[in-house]
Amino acid sequence: MAMSADQCDQELIAAARLGDRAALDAFARRNGSWVRHVIYATLGRASLVDDVCQHVWATVCRQIGTLADPGAWRSWLFRLARNAAIDAGKKYARERQQHRSIGDFDATEDRRNDPVGTLIANEESIRLLEIIHGLPAIYREPFVLKHLQDWSYAEISEAMSIPVDTVETRLVRARRLLRAALSGDGDKPEASS
């Protein structure tokens, strides 16, 4: 019988906790994409994803031994990625404010480093991505996890430490905001809770 993806990840983590660098590298390769999506969903700045991702994997290397239950790796890694993205967002905001105060800030973001940009083939996809980017984080995070990473409501609930009903509500509101923005009924998504 073949091993499930989750079982494989658990075995890689168990080996990595014992110091197996190859196992940790394999784990990072297997899960790098969804870590990037978590970071992007939280941060909303494609130009910062690479730096934050490197920070997350460095933290994983240092803290893999603190993961007591290899079966809980998904929520543990989600929290590491989300917290790193939040910290990077705060740092970015502080630096942006400092640059604005001295008049050196250029408000245009360099889109060439957008990891998603190479996958986007048409203008409608670009518009949709911009609308998703404009969602408040409380809606953007579960939306990206559900629709780009195909996480279940239960997985999102566990990782974000919110009830499943709240996940469902936030996804419904995210979809409603996206539909309104796509139809032109709303200029910019707004948070309601």
C-alpha positions as CSV (number, residue, x, y, z in Angstrom):
1,M,0.0,0.0,0.0
2,A,1.4,3.4,-1.0
3,M,2.1,6.0,1.7
4,S,-0.1,9.1,1.8
5,A,1.4,12.5,1.2
6,D,0.8,13.4,4.9
7,Q,2.4,10.2,6.1
8,C,5.4,11.0,3.9
9,D,5.7,14.5,5.3
10,Q,5.5,13.1,8.9
11,E,8.3,10.7,8.1
12,L,10.4,13.5,6.7
13,I,9.8,15.6,9.7
14,A,10.6,12.7,12.1
15,A,13.9,12.2,10.2
16,A,14.6,16.0,10.1
17,R,14.1,16.2,13.9
18,L,16.9,13.7,14.2
19,G,19.2,15.9,12.2
20,D,18.7,14.5,8.7
21,R,19.3,17.5,6.5
22,A,18.2,15.7,3.3
23,A,14.9,14.9,4.9
24,L,14.4,18.6,5.8
25,D,15.3,19.6,2.3
26,A,12.8,17.2,0.8
27,F,10.1,18.4,3.2
28,A,10.9,22.0,2.1
29,R,10.6,21.1,-1.6
30,R,7.3,19.3,-1.0
31,N,5.8,22.1,0.9
32,G,7.5,25.2,-0.4
33,S,4.6,26.2,-2.7
34,W,1.9,26.3,-0.1
35,V,4.3,28.2,2.4
36,R,4.7,30.8,-0.4
37,H,0.9,31.0,-0.7
38,V,0.4,31.4,3.0
39,I,3.0,34.2,3.0
40,Y,1.4,35.9,0.1
41,A,-2.1,35.5,1.5
42,T,-1.0,37.1,4.8
43,L,1.3,39.7,3.4
44,G,-0.3,40.6,0.1
45,R,3.1,41.8,-1.3
46,A,4.6,39.5,-4.0
47,S,7.9,41.3,-3.9
48,L,8.5,40.3,-0.3
49,V,7.5,36.6,-0.6
50,D,11.0,35.3,-1.4
51,D,12.7,37.0,1.6
52,V,10.0,35.9,4.0
53,C,10.1,32.4,2.6
54,Q,13.8,32.1,3.2
55,H,13.3,33.4,6.8
56,V,10.6,30.8,7.4
57,W,12.7,27.9,6.2
58,A,15.6,29.1,8.3
59,T,13.3,29.2,11.3
60,V,12.1,25.7,10.5
61,C,15.7,24.5,10.4
62,R,16.3,26.0,13.9
63,Q,13.0,25.0,15.4
64,I,12.2,21.6,13.9
65,G,13.1,20.0,17.2
66,T,10.3,21.9,19.0
67,L,7.6,20.2,16.9
68,A,6.4,17.6,19.5
69,D,3.8,16.0,17.2
70,P,4.9,15.4,13.6
71,G,1.2,15.0,12.8
72,A,0.6,18.6,13.7
73,W,3.2,19.9,11.2
74,R,0.7,21.8,9.0
75,S,-0.6,24.1,11.6
76,W,2.9,24.6,13.1
77,L,4.3,25.5,9.8
78,F,1.3,27.7,8.9
79,R,1.8,29.7,12.1
80,L,5.6,30.1,11.4
81,A,4.9,31.4,7.9
82,R,2.0,33.6,8.9
83,N,3.9,35.2,11.8
84,A,6.9,35.8,9.6
85,A,4.7,37.4,7.0
86,I,3.0,39.6,9.6
87,D,6.4,40.7,11.0
88,A,7.6,41.4,7.4
89,G,4.5,43.4,6.7
90,K,5.0,45.6,9.8
91,K,8.7,46.1,8.9
92,Y,7.7,47.0,5.4
93,A,5.1,49.5,6.6
94,R,7.6,51.1,9.0
95,E,10.2,51.4,6.2
96,R,7.6,52.7,3.8
97,Q,6.6,55.4,6.3
98,Q,10.2,56.4,6.9
99,H,10.8,56.7,3.1
100,R,7.7,58.7,2.7
101,S,8.7,61.1,5.4
102,I,12.0,61.9,3.7
103,G,10.4,61.9,0.2
104,D,12.3,59.0,-1.3
105,F,9.4,56.5,-1.4
106,D,8.4,55.2,-4.9
107,A,4.9,53.8,-4.5
108,T,5.1,51.5,-7.5
109,E,5.8,47.9,-6.6
110,D,8.3,46.0,-8.8
111,R,6.0,43.4,-10.4
112,R,8.9,41.6,-12.1
113,N,9.6,39.6,-8.9
114,D,6.0,38.5,-8.7
115,P,6.1,34.7,-8.4
116,V,2.5,34.4,-9.6
117,G,3.0,36.8,-12.4
118,T,4.8,34.3,-14.6
119,L,1.7,32.0,-14.4
120,I,-0.8,34.7,-15.4
121,A,-1.6,34.6,-19.1
122,N,-4.3,37.3,-19.5
123,E,-5.6,40.6,-18.2
124,E,-8.6,39.0,-16.5
125,S,-6.3,36.8,-14.4
126,I,-4.2,39.9,-13.4
127,R,-7.4,41.8,-12.5
128,L,-8.6,38.8,-10.3
129,L,-5.2,38.6,-8.6
130,E,-5.3,42.3,-7.8
131,I,-8.8,42.0,-6.4
132,I,-7.7,39.1,-4.2
133,H,-4.7,41.1,-3.1
134,G,-7.1,43.9,-2.2
135,L,-9.2,41.7,0.1
136,P,-8.8,42.3,3.8
137,A,-6.4,39.7,5.3
138,I,-9.1,38.0,7.3
139,Y,-10.8,37.1,4.0
140,R,-7.7,36.8,1.8
141,E,-5.9,34.2,4.0
142,P,-8.7,31.6,4.1
143,F,-9.6,32.3,0.4
144,V,-6.0,31.6,-0.7
145,L,-5.7,28.5,1.4
146,K,-9.0,27.1,0.2
147,H,-8.9,28.0,-3.5
148,L,-5.2,28.0,-4.3
149,Q,-4.0,25.3,-1.8
150,D,-7.2,23.2,-1.7
151,W,-7.2,23.0,2.1
152,S,-10.3,21.8,3.8
153,Y,-12.3,24.0,6.1
154,A,-11.1,21.9,9.1
155,E,-7.4,22.4,8.1
156,I,-7.9,26.1,7.7
157,S,-9.7,26.3,11.0
158,E,-6.9,24.5,12.8
159,A,-4.1,26.5,11.2
160,M,-5.8,29.8,11.8
161,S,-7.1,28.9,15.2
162,I,-10.7,29.9,14.4
163,P,-13.9,27.9,14.3
164,V,-14.9,26.1,11.1
165,D,-18.1,28.3,11.0
166,T,-15.9,31.4,11.0
167,V,-13.8,29.9,8.1
168,E,-17.0,29.3,6.2
169,T,-18.4,32.8,6.9
170,R,-15.1,34.4,5.8
171,L,-15.0,32.4,2.6
172,V,-18.6,33.4,1.8
173,R,-17.8,37.0,2.4
174,A,-14.6,36.8,0.3
175,R,-16.5,35.3,-2.6
176,R,-19.1,38.0,-2.3
177,L,-16.5,40.8,-2.3
178,L,-14.8,39.2,-5.3
179,R,-18.1,38.9,-7.2
180,A,-18.9,42.5,-6.5
181,A,-15.5,43.8,-7.5
182,L,-15.5,41.7,-10.7
183,S,-19.0,42.9,-11.7
184,G,-18.0,46.5,-11.0
185,D,-20.4,46.8,-8.1
186,G,-17.6,47.6,-5.7
187,D,-14.3,49.4,-6.2
188,K,-12.5,48.0,-3.3
189,P,-13.3,45.2,-0.9
190,E,-14.1,46.2,2.6
191,A,-13.9,44.2,5.9
192,S,-17.1,43.8,7.8
193,S,-15.7,41.2,10.4
